[in-house]
């Protein structure tokens, strides 16, 4: 059923899309050449979902074109029309990139955006059992900063293989992209949604774990007043850098061995004395001496760098726990003891 003009509320980008449709492919293409890629993507997205716009609405939105459309039944916006317009001044690969998900289901437009919001540990764990080519294809679809954090989690050798495959991927065939979208949507995103729904306190605990200690301490005072019961439940699920020394020696040694480069030394530079001593105590005397020398040779370090190093160790611990290689103690354990 067509809605009368008064019932239609068009956004600015939709009005612009109607203008381009009225201009026709040649004139529209000439004007579109002056837009940025982002503006073109926004315009094409709006154009492809307009459907049938009543002539009266077109007259209202585009008064200067009323004479051209007043005697017609309106204009039609579609994916096909938008693609034809782009092809008048872009090559096939450029058009394919801009059209992207518009040819697929409407929900596909948000798949990769939603995927990119997931924790990198979650993404890496889910991808770990996949073929390197599949991992490479998926990581070319996510935001670069997300891919940059996920790739190193596969280890040096596999990271190099995945990255090489990513470099060699130009434009993925549409059927491959659709298959990947369906898998991501139906398996990972659906599971993540269920987890978020049923374990929101764990999600908040994970966020607090990543927060600067001083900031968290200030926030904790407020939350203990504003939401004491909920905050207490969240604290029971938290696992912080200081909690590492509550792990058994074997688990802690495994985490330390997996730390790359100067991560351990940086993390300990910003650690509390009892935490530093506790972690040192799991190492051989020779390793302790080497680590102390490394920490001394560093000179002054930024607090942010030490926090990032500590966060990296927590990430390693969380990943090992997800693989059920180690078990993380939480505040709940203390309550039960």
C-alpha positions, 0 to 999 in steps of 0.5 A: 500500500502506498503511503500519502505524502504527509505520512512519509518522513524522508531523511536527507540522504533519501532526498538526495537519492531521489534527486539522483534518480530524477537526474537519470544515469548520465547526469547523476553519474556526472554529479556523483563523480564529485562525491567521496567514496563514503558519500557514494556508499551512503547514497547508494544504500539509500537509493537501493532501499527507496522502493516506489516513491509516489509522485506527490512525495517527489514533488514535495521533496524536489520542487524544482523537478515537479514538472518532470514527475507530476504526470508520472506515477513516481520514481523507482529506486533499486539496487540494479538502478544504482549499480547501472549508474555507478558503472557509467564512471567506475570499473567493475571492481570499484562497483563491486566494493561499493555495492558490497552487501547491498545485493545480499539480505538487508541484515548482511549489511551489519554482519561485518560491523557486528563481527568487528565489535567482538572481543579479539580473543573471541574471534581468534578462538572461533577462527582457530580451527578454520583453514588459513584461507578461510581465516584470511578471507574473513579478516579481509572483511573486518576493520583493519584495527580488529584484524591487526589484533587478531592475526598475532594470536595465531602465532608467528608461523601461522600469522605469516601464512594467514597474512600472505593469503590476505595479501593475495586476496583481491575481490572475493566472489559474491557467493563466497562473501555470502557464504562467509556472512551466513556462517558468521551470522548464524554461528558466531554472532548468534552465540555471542548474542546469547552469551551477552544476553545471559552473562551481561555481568561477565561482559562488564567484568571483562570490561573492568578487567581492561580498565586502568586500575586508578580509574576502576578504583574511582568508579568502584566507589560510585558503583558500590553506592549506586548498584551495590548488589549488581556490582558485587556480583560483577566483582566476583567474576572479575579476573585482574592482573593481580589475580595471576599470582593466585594461579597454580605455578604450572598455569602461571609458568605457561602464561609467562612462557607465552608472553612475547618480547618485553611484555612480561618485563613491562607488565612487572615494571608496573606491578605491585611488589607482592604481585611482582614477587609472586610471579618472580617466585615461579621462575628459576633463579637464572630467569629471575636475574635475566628478567630483573636486568631487562627491567632495569635496562628499560629505563623509564616506561610509560604507565600506559605501556605497562597497562597494555602489557598487563592486559596482554597477560590477562588475554593469554590467561583468558584464552588458555581458560577458554581452551580449558587448559587452565582454570582461572580463580575468581572472587567467588572462590574466595567466598567459598573457601 
